[in-house]
């Protein structure tokens, strides 16, 4: 049984606030004004405080006056003080400094630092502060909630809806984990013959999907392969083909079980599922039109949803 505690909900709400936070230069003479996050007060204190965002250049060496180590250098690096992005003591050493200051300090890398070259070693840093900005967090107004949720709600109503969304996500995750476990068990006790053409087609489908995901991260597949120090063929063989075999095996097993058990899915059940799928687009002017077109029995989308419900019925039978 999944649940969402008040603490877990609050943690998510805090993260929403953090994502909506933007920054203003400390000491800038912009006067009191208003922006999308609410009132912006005049801030005259220019010293770095916890929560501020700092841009800096840093030079690192093994000791004061020692040999500079380029691996420790930073240029135009943005750092939020208190985010614990750096080794302990680094961010704290910058508190109180101002734009244009040079902050120098000795520090020791943690013994469990990920790079053995630096783990447990002493170091010296010289940091030049290029810019200091203070955070401006959004207020929980109906306007802000509309920005993040798509509709105006009071904070109390938003909490109710967001908790439900979290519950749904957790139920979906639990369901996916249960289905994957069941799939592994069925594959383990079932002999499945997969032809080379079917496998090659699924490998290519997964490869194209993988390429698109890499592109979303701002990389091209050639650079990604170079980064991994592997070839396209080797990557497909090692990473893509096992997933393709698993997907095909699961599909063939489910198709066989569907033919055996013959689950009955009514058009009304498909319509109910379609309404759930497209409910997130409620308020869209095209919503009713799209739903009407895609909900017609016999269309590819209708049949796809029906097939998914048939698979779900088979899986439910085994999970119970």
Long-range contacts (C-beta under 8 A, 24 or more apart in sequence): 2-167, 2-170, 2-171, 2-174, 3-167, 4-163, 4-166, 4-167, 4-170, 8-166, 9-159, 9-162, 9-163, 9-166, 12-162, 12-166, 13-159, 13-162, 16-148, 17-137, 17-138, 18-137, 20-137, 20-138, 20-144, 20-147, 20-148, 21-135, 21-136, 21-137, 21-138, 22-135, 22-136, 23-52, 23-53, 23-133, 23-134, 23-135, 23-136, 24-133, 24-134, 24-136, 25-131, 25-132, 25-133, 26-52, 26-99, 26-132, 26-133, 26-134, 27-99, 27-132, 35-136, 36-138, 36-143, 36-144, 36-147, 37-136, 37-137, 37-138, 37-139, 37-144, 38-136, 38-138, 38-139, 38-141, 40-136, 43-134, 46-98, 46-99, 46-132, 47-95, 47-96, 47-97, 47-98, 47-132, 48-81, 48-94, 48-95, 48-96, 48-97, 48-98, 48-129, 48-132, 49-81, 49-95, 49-134, 50-81, 50-82, 50-95, 51-80, 51-81, 51-82, 51-134, 51-135, 52-80, 52-81, 52-132, 52-133, 52-134, 52-135, 53-78, 53-79, 53-80, 53-81, 53-132, 53-133, 53-134, 53-135, 54-78, 54-79, 54-80, 54-81, 54-94, 54-129, 54-131, 54-132, 54-133, 55-79, 55-129, 55-130, 55-131, 56-94, 56-127, 56-128, 56-129, 56-130, 57-127, 57-128, 57-130, 58-125, 58-126, 58-127, 58-128, 59-125, 59-126, 59-127, 60-123, 60-124, 60-125, 61-123, 61-124, 62-121, 62-122, 62-123, 62-124, 63-106, 63-122, 63-123, 63-124, 64-104, 64-106, 64-124, 66-124, 69-123, 71-117, 72-118, 72-123, 72-125, 74-127, 76-130, 87-113, 90-125, 93-125, 93-127, 94-127, 94-129, 97-129, 98-129, 98-132, 99-129, 99-130, 99-131, 99-132, 100-128, 100-129, 101-128, 101-129, 102-126, 102-127, 102-128, 102-129, 103-127, 103-129, 150-283, 151-283, 178-319, 179-315, 179-319, 182-315, 182-318, 182-319, 183-246, 183-250, 183-253, 186-250, 186-253, 186-318, 187-246, 187-249, 187-250, 187-253, 190-249, 190-253, 192-248, 192-249, 192-252, 192-253, 194-245, 194-248, 194-249, 194-252, 198-248, 199-241, 199-244, 199-245, 199-248, 202-244, 202-247, 202-248, 203-236, 203-240, 203-241, 203-244, 205-244, 206-240, 206-243, 206-244, 206-247, 207-236, 207-240, 210-240, 254-311, 254-314, 254-315, 257-314, 258-310, 258-311, 258-314, 261-313, 261-314, 261-317, 263-309, 263-310, 263-313, 263-314, 265-306, 265-309, 265-310, 265-313, 267-297, 269-309, 270-295, 270-297, 270-302, 270-305, 270-306, 270-309, 271-295, 273-305, 273-308, 273-309, 274-301, 274-302, 274-305, 277-305
